[in-house]
Amino acid sequence: MSRSNAKQLQKDVVEIAAAKEGDQAPPRRRGRPPKPVLGDGEAAPVLTREQILAKAIELARVQPLSEISMVGLARELGVAPALIHYYVGSRDDLISGVANLYFKALMAGMPPLTGDWEEDLWEGAQQAFRIGVEYGGVLRYMMSNNRFRLFQQVPQGETDYGVLYLDRMAKIFRSGGFQPEQAATGYHLLSLYVISSSYSEVSRQLPRFHQRFIRDQVEGHPFNEVEHARFFIGAFSALDSATAFPAGLKILIAGFRSWLPGH
């Protein structure tokens, strides 16, 4: 590549990044983008959209997705921020791309459907809980944002794994003989329970994380003031996800069962 062509390509990359920062749609290019170059004509580090998103979701295991920036990603990957914009697109494209990887991981760990709606809901909820805890940064984003909590803006030809997850859950309820309104309500309630339970684990909100503090607060009051709290404070302060999550899930599924004829 000539020096003049190299300089022109670098200029194009910077202009595209600037357009994305201003929420203007950059010109679409056909095929694979050309390999960016540095100012002196030296080839920039090889980079792909997949590598950028893989690094972003790696960071999102612990760092809130809303705090992962183009600049921070560029620093992690040792490239200029303009290249992150060039290969990924806008910040919405970045967030949606990471969220889609989250749902892809969720779907990849799902066991095959058995046809028993109770077992399939149980296993699916357990897997969703595990993924929520594993990718706590994505979960934190989904707790406080509406966009990309399920549906993703994927490039043409790519799979929206959020939609596939929704379809799987709908199939489970439908196979159990639930009416559309019941299935919709059941899916909504189950999703709320799984997300909030995962968030409690990620944010260390469960009583077990604060066991000594909780017991001290109750036991520091006169017995006659907190007699009933003392009745269960030992068990309450020891609660963790291993006990609380499956117990709540059993109650939820039993409630769904009561909606069916004959129960």
N, C-alpha and C positions, 0 to 999 in steps of 0.2 A: 504494500500500500504506500502511495506517495505521501510526502509530508503534508501537501495541501489537502489531500483527501482525509488524512488522519485528523487534521485540525477541523475540517468541516464536520466530520462525524462527532468529534468531541463537542462542537458547538451545538449539533443537533440534540445530543443527549442532555446537555444543560438546558436547552430551550424546552424540551419535553418535560423535564423535571419542573421547570418554572411554571409551565402551563398547568401541570397537575396540582401544584401548590395553590394556584389561583382557581382551582376547580374548573378549569377549562379542559375540554376533551382534546388530547393530543391527536395528531393525525395518525390513523391506523396504518400499520405496515403489514405487508403480506409476508408470510413465511417467518423464519427464524430471524431475529434482529441481528444486525452485523456486530462483530466483536468490537467493543469499545476500546479506545486507546488512550494513553496518557498524553500529556502535553508535548513530550519530546518524540512522539511517534511510537513509543514502547507499548506493547500490548498490555492492557489492563488484566488483572487476575480473572481467570475463567469463572463465570458466575451464571447461574440459572435461577429461574423463578422458584423451582423446586428446592434448591439449596437455601434460598433466602427464607422461604416459608418453613423449612425444616429447622433452621436456626431460630426463627421466631417462636415456633411452638415449643422448642426446647427451653427457651427462656420463659415461656408461659407456664412451665411447670410450677414456678414459684413467683414469678413477677407478674403483677396484674397486666392483662393484655392491653388495657387502656393506657398503660405507661410505657409500652414498647414503641419506640419511635423509629422513624426512618434513619435518623442520625445515629441512634444507639445501635441499630442493626448494622449500619455501615461500619461503625467502629468495631463491632464484634467480628465482622467478616473482613476487615482490613481494606475496604474500598471507599470510594467517594459516595456520599448520600445520593448524588444524581443517578448513580447506577442502580440503587435500590428502587428509586422511582421508575427508572427506565424499564426494568425487568418485571416489577410487581404492579406498578400503576399507582393509584391514589392510596391514601391511608385507609379508606373504606375497602379497597381491594386487599390490602394487607390483613385487616381484621377479619374480613370474610374468608380469606384464604386460610388463616389459622383456625378459625371456627370450623371450616370444612374438614381440616385435618383432624380436629377434635372428634367430629362425628364419624369420620372415617375410622379412627381408632376404636370408637365405640362400636361401630358395626362389625369391625374385624374380630372383635372378641365375643360377639354374640354366638351362643350355641345354636345349632339347627333347631327350628321349631318342631315341637313334638306333637302338636295338635291338642294338647291339654292346656287350655288357656291359663289356668292357675299356675301351672309349672312354668309356662312360657313368660308370664308376667313376672313371676318371682325371679327367674334367671335374668331376664332383661333388666329389671330394676337393680339387681345386685351388680350387674356389669356397668350400668349407668352410674351407680354410686362409686365404683372403683375408678372409672375414668374421670369423674368429677374431682375426686381426691387427687388423682395423679396429675391432672392438669389444673391445679388450683387457680392459676392466673386467668385461664379462660373462664372458669366457673365464676370467679369474682366479677368478670365483665358481664356475664350473662345475668347475674343477680341484679345489676343496676342499669342495664341497657336493653332496649327493645330490638334494635337492629341486629340481625345475624344471630339471634338466639336459636333459630331453626333453619330458616331459608337463606341460601347463600347466592351471591352474584358471581357465579363461576363463569370462566371463559367458555366460549362455544366448544363443544366436544368433551368438556370435563363433567364429572358426575357431582351432583348436589347430594351429599350424603345426609344432610339434614332431612331432605324430602324422603330419602330411603328409610331413615329411622322412623319418621312419621307413618309411612306406609306399613312398616313392620308392626308398629304398635296398633294401628287400626285393624290390621289383619288378625291380630291376636284377639282383640275384643269382638270382632265380627265372628270369628270361629267359635267363640263362646256363646253365641246366640243373643248378644246384647242388641238392643235397638240403637239407631244412630245417635239419639240424644244421650243415652246411657253410655255408649262408647266414648263419645266426645267428653262427657263429664268425667268419666273414669280416667281417661288419658290425661286430662288437665290436672286432676287431683293427684294422680300418681307422679306426674312430672314435678308438681310443686313439692311433693314430699321428698322425692329423690334429690332435687336441687337444694332444698333447704337443709336436708340431712348432710349432704356432701359439704355444703358451706359451713355448717356447724363444726365439722371435723377439720376442714382446712383453716378456719378462723380460730380454732381452739376454744370454742364456746361451750363444749360439752362439760357437764359437772366434773367429770374425772380430771380434767385439766386444772381444776381449781378446788380440788377436794378438801385440802386443809383449810383454805379460806372459808369455804361454805360451812364446814362443821364449826369452825371457831365463831362465825357470826351467829349461828343458832345457839350454840352452847354458851355463848356469852350473855344470853338473856336469862332471866329467872325462869325456872321450870314452869311455873303456873301461867306464864305469858305465852310460852311456845311449846306446850305439852304435845300438841298434835304434830308440829313440825319435827320435834325430837323423835316421834314415833317412826319416821321414815328417813331421817336425815342421813343415816349411815348408808342406806341403799341408794338414796338419791345422789349423794356426793360421789358415789362410785360409778355412776352411769357412764358408759362409753358407747361408741358406735357399734361395737361387736354385740352389745346387748340391746341397745335401743333401736337400731335400724331394723333388724329382722322382726322385732316385736311389733313395731309400728306397721311394717309391711304386711304382716299376717292380719292385723286388724283391718287394714285397708282392703285387702283382697277378700276378706270375709264380708266386708260391707258390700263389695261389688257382687258377691255371690248372692246376697239377699235380694238383689234386684231381679234375679232370674225367676221364672215361674217355678213353683214347687218349693220355694225356700221362704 
